[in-house]
Amino acid sequence: MSAFNIKPSGGWIHSDNLIAKQGATYAVRYVGCLEVKVSMKTLDFKTRSSVIENHLTSIVRFFQRNGENDPIADLENEIWFHGRISRGEAENLLQKDGDFLVRESTNTLERQFVLSGMQDGNKKHLLLIDPEGVVRTKDRMFNSVSHLIQFHYENALPIISAESALVLRNKIPRHC
């Protein structure tokens, strides 16, 4: 049996019952192919390290070229991003259905970004980044918060949450 199939002494990353039942799911973006014409097992440590280092460097360059190394990098440039404001402050800015803004929560130790909007006369607050750091809605993943907002705004598609839907019609600009 190869070492890959032997359970590490410290256990797997996930508990056995999670893997045995539904499995573990990771959000992965395909960024390229590393072609190695021989088994990595046959290469010495220095050569394996060099191959991996070169490939990781190319991945980092890919993301830097495409501006996708940080899902929140572009937020400061967005008119609808209000920075660190409270839920109450956000609600005061929402006046009619379709109004929306993105804010940084004031209630969490870790940076958390919230879409605040108004739909059917109700003010809604949706978290945009899941605990694994993935920008997502109920049914789709995005490269960044800006990408999520742009996609739903331009296509007039509702953002579906557990309880409701939120349509983004009116960007609420921040006051400088």
N, C-alpha and C positions, 0 to 999 in steps of 0.2 A: 504494500500500500504506500502511495506517495505521501510526502509530508503535507501536501495540500489537503488531503482527506483526513488527516489525523487532527482531532480537536486539540487546540492549544491548551497548555496546562492552566492558563488563566481564563479559559472559556472563549466562546465566540463573542463578537461585538453585541449580538442580540441574544436574548434568552432562547434556550432550546425550544420551548413551546411556541414562541413566535415564529421561528424558522420552520418548525415541523408543521404548523397549521397554515397560515396564510403567507408566510415568507416575509422578507424585508424588501422595501421598495426605496430606491434612491433616485433623485432627480439628476440625470446625467445628460450633458450636452455633448454630442459628437464633435470633436474638433480636429480630427485627422487620423492618420494611420502611421504606425511605426512598423516598418518591415524589417524583421530580423530573420535572416535565412537559415539560422541555426538555433537550436534550443538555447535559451538563456542559461539553462543549467550547465551547459558545456563551456560557457565563458567564465574566465576568471573574474574575481570581484572587481578589479580595476576597470576591466572592459565593460562589465555589466553596469557599473556606476557611470561610466562615460556615456553609454548608450542612453540610459535613463535621464541623465543630466541634460544631454542634448535635446531629447524629446521634450522634457519639461520646459526648457528654455524656449523652444518653439511654441509651446502652448501659451506661455506667458506673453510672448510677443504677439501672438494672434489676438489675445484679449486686449492687450494694450492698443493695438492698431484699431480694433473695432470699438474701443471705448466701453467694453463690457466687463471690466474687472471689478466694478463696484455697482451693485444694483441701486444705490442711492446717489451716485456721483452727480447726476444732472439735476437733482432736485432744486438746488439753489437758483438755477436759471429759469425755473418754471414759475409763471405768474400765479398759478394756483397753489403753489407751495407756501405755506404761512410760517414755517419753522415751528418752534416750540411754543404752542399755545394750548390753553386748556380746552376741555370739552365744551364748557360753558361759553367761552369766547368764540369758539367755532360755531356753536348753535346760534349765537347772536348775529352772525354774519349770514346765516342761511335764511332767506326770506320767502322763496317760492320753490315749487317743484322743479327739479332739475339743477338747482344750485349745488355746487360742490367745491371742496377744497381738500388739500392734503396737508396734514399737520404732523408734527412729532409729538407724541404723547408726553404729558408732564407727569404721568402717574407710574412710570416704570423706571427701573434702574437701567435696564438695557434699552438701547435706542429702538423705539417701536413707531412705525408710521401708520397713520390712520386716515382713511378716506371718510370725510364727514360730508353728508349730503342730505337733501330733502326729497322725499318721495311720498305722494299721497298725503301731504300735510304733516308727515312724520319725519323727524330728524333721526338719521341713521349714522352709525359709526362702525366702519369695517376695518379690521386689521389687514394690512397688505402683505406682510412678510410672515411666513409660518415659522414655527420654532426651529426648523432646520435651516432657516435663512433663505428660503425660496420665495420669490415674489409670485403669488398665485391667487386665483379666484377658485371657486368651487370646482370648476371644470377645465382650467387651463393654467399653464405656467408661462411666465414672462421673463425677459432678460433684465428688466429693471422696473421700478415703480413708474417712471415716465412712460415706458413702453405699455404697461397695463392701462394707464389713464388714456394715452393717445389712442390705443386700439379701441377701447370702449367708447370714447368721445367721438372719434371720426366715423365709427360704424354704427353709432346710435344703438349699441347693444347693451342690455342691462347687465349689471354685475349682480350675479345671483348669490345670495347668502342663505344661511339655514332658514331664516324667517321670511325673507322678502327679496325684492329686486330693486336696484338703484340705477336709474338712467342718468347719465352725465350730460347735461345740456348747457349749463351756464357756469363758466369758470368764475369763481369769486377771486378777484385779484387781491394780492396782499398790499398793504399800505407800507411804503418804505419809510 
